[in-house]
């Protein structure tokens, strides 16, 4: 998966994300490349998010600082 986008100019707390928001945790990495990118969901619990590279859902602490990412999803046709 290739993820393109840019980060917003401000960070927020995990608890303030809406379902569908795409984000990364500020503690994960100092550079944009290599960050673990997640999308807030809520199917399994209210605090769950899916890792967009692995597809695995995790539950996180409400007070973790995150950076929201403006993302574009490109769907490729199967060959």
C-alpha distance (Angstrom), angle and dihedral (degrees) to the residues before:
residue distance angle dihedral
X1 . . .
X2 3.77 . .
X3 3.79 117.3 .
X4 3.78 120.6 -160.9
X5 3.77 127.3 179.2
X6 3.74 144.8 91.1
X7 3.75 133.8 -95.7
X8 3.80 122.7 -114.6
X9 3.78 117.1 -111.2
X10 3.80 94.0 -110.5
X11 3.77 136.7 49.8
X12 3.77 126.8 -135.5
X13 3.79 139.2 -171.6
X14 3.79 121.9 -89.1
X15 3.81 91.1 -118.6
X16 3.83 90.1 61.1
X17 3.81 94.8 58.0
X18 3.80 119.4 108.4
X19 3.78 122.2 -136.8
X20 3.81 107.5 -84.2
X21 3.83 95.4 29.4
X22 3.81 112.9 136.3
X23 3.81 115.5 -142.9
X24 3.79 149.5 144.0
X25 3.79 131.3 -137.4
X26 3.80 115.1 -106.0
X27 3.82 91.2 -136.6
X28 3.84 93.2 58.0
X29 3.79 101.3 76.7
X30 3.79 143.8 -15.0
X31 3.80 94.6 -137.0
X32 3.82 126.8 55.7
X33 3.81 92.4 -124.6
X34 3.77 112.2 79.7
X35 3.78 96.1 24.1
X36 3.76 117.7 138.4
X37 3.81 105.4 -117.6
X38 3.81 118.5 -151.5
X39 3.79 137.9 -178.0
X40 3.79 120.0 -144.6
X41 3.79 110.3 -121.8
X42 3.78 129.5 159.5
X43 3.77 105.3 -156.5
X44 3.81 97.3 115.1
X45 3.82 97.5 26.4
X46 3.77 138.5 -14.3
X47 3.82 91.2 -104.2
X48 3.79 98.3 49.2
X49 3.79 129.2 121.5
X50 3.79 131.5 178.1
X51 3.79 123.1 -130.6
X52 3.81 103.0 -126.6
X53 3.80 93.7 -147.6
X54 3.81 99.8 48.1
X55 3.82 102.0 23.7
X56 3.81 90.8 -132.2
X57 3.82 118.2 140.1
X58 3.79 120.5 -136.2
X59 3.80 135.5 -177.4
X60 3.81 116.6 -130.5
X61 3.80 139.7 -167.6
X62 3.82 115.3 -93.3
X63 3.80 93.6 -130.6
X64 3.82 98.8 54.6
X65 3.84 111.6 122.9
X66 3.81 111.9 -122.3
X67 3.78 137.7 179.7
X68 3.80 117.5 -134.9
X69 3.80 115.6 -131.8
X70 3.78 125.7 -150.8
X71 3.80 100.8 -137.3
X72 3.79 137.8 -175.2
X73 3.80 121.8 -154.2
X74 3.81 116.9 -148.1
X75 3.82 116.3 -167.1
X76 3.79 114.0 -154.1
X77 3.78 123.8 -153.3
X78 3.81 114.1 -115.3
X79 3.78 114.4 -110.0
